[in-house]
């Protein structure tokens, strides 16, 4: 007579993640601590981050050095356009407030 014993075997594999720029192993923690370039979407170690926004959100907003350097001229143009937009918004608001003041009289 045979008796059968069932055993549950659990195999745990540890996933490893590597920086797509330099190949350094990246410590895997919480998903929100991962650094992935906003434009080229490469996984980055802390040494290969070109710029990280100072955000209060859950997830990091970072660019690799290559993408950040490529964006130098674009960021200057965007800054100029943002200043133009802010100026137009102030003019719009001023005109709206002046109209309300005229209507009160």
CORTAWO-V762930 format. One record per residue. N is the residue number from 0. PHI is phi as a letter, one per 30 degrees, with the letter a starting at -180 (999 if undefined). PSI is psi in whole degrees, 0 to 359 (999 if undefined). OMEGA is omega in radians with two decimals (none if undefined). Layout:
BEGIN
N:PHI:PSI:OMEGA
N:PHI:PSI:OMEGA
END
This chain:
BEGIN
0:999:136:3.13
1:c:145:3.00
2:c:145:-3.12
3:c:136:3.09
4:b:127:-3.12
5:c:129:3.11
6:c:137:3.08
7:c:124:-3.13
8:c:127:3.12
9:c:127:3.10
10:c:124:-3.14
11:c:121:3.10
12:c:135:-3.13
13:c:119:3.13
14:d:143:3.09
15:b:145:3.14
16:b:140:-3.11
17:b:148:3.07
18:d:130:-3.13
19:d:349:-3.14
20:c:307:-3.04
21:c:349:3.11
22:i:1:3.12
23:d:141:3.09
24:d:134:-3.13
25:c:128:3.10
26:d:125:-3.13
27:d:118:3.09
28:b:226:3.10
29:d:151:-3.12
30:e:325:-3.09
31:d:347:3.13
32:d:356:-3.14
33:d:142:3.10
34:c:111:3.14
35:b:128:-3.11
36:e:133:-3.12
37:d:330:-3.04
38:c:311:-3.09
39:c:351:3.05
40:i:25:3.08
41:d:144:3.03
42:d:136:-3.07
43:b:142:2.94
44:d:169:-3.09
45:d:330:-3.13
46:d:334:-3.05
47:c:6:3.08
48:d:125:3.11
49:d:323:3.14
50:a:141:3.06
51:b:125:3.11
52:d:145:3.08
53:d:88:-3.10
54:c:159:3.08
55:c:10:-3.13
56:d:178:-3.12
57:d:329:-3.05
58:c:148:-3.12
59:d:143:3.07
60:c:106:-3.03
61:b:159:3.03
62:b:143:3.04
63:d:164:-3.10
64:e:320:-3.12
65:d:308:-3.12
66:d:322:3.14
67:d:318:3.13
68:d:320:3.11
69:d:326:-3.06
70:d:0:-3.05
71:e:305:-3.12
72:d:324:3.12
73:d:319:3.14
74:d:323:3.09
75:d:315:3.13
76:d:318:-3.13
77:d:320:3.12
78:d:316:3.12
79:d:315:3.13
80:d:322:3.11
81:d:322:3.10
82:d:321:3.10
83:d:317:3.13
84:d:314:3.13
85:d:319:3.12
86:d:316:3.12
87:d:321:3.12
88:d:321:3.12
89:d:318:3.10
90:d:317:3.13
91:e:311:-3.13
92:d:317:-3.14
93:d:314:3.14
94:d:320:3.13
95:d:317:3.14
96:d:321:3.11
97:d:320:3.12
98:d:317:3.14
99:d:319:3.12
100:d:319:3.12
101:d:321:-3.12
102:d:332:3.13
103:d:333:-3.07
104:d:999:none
END
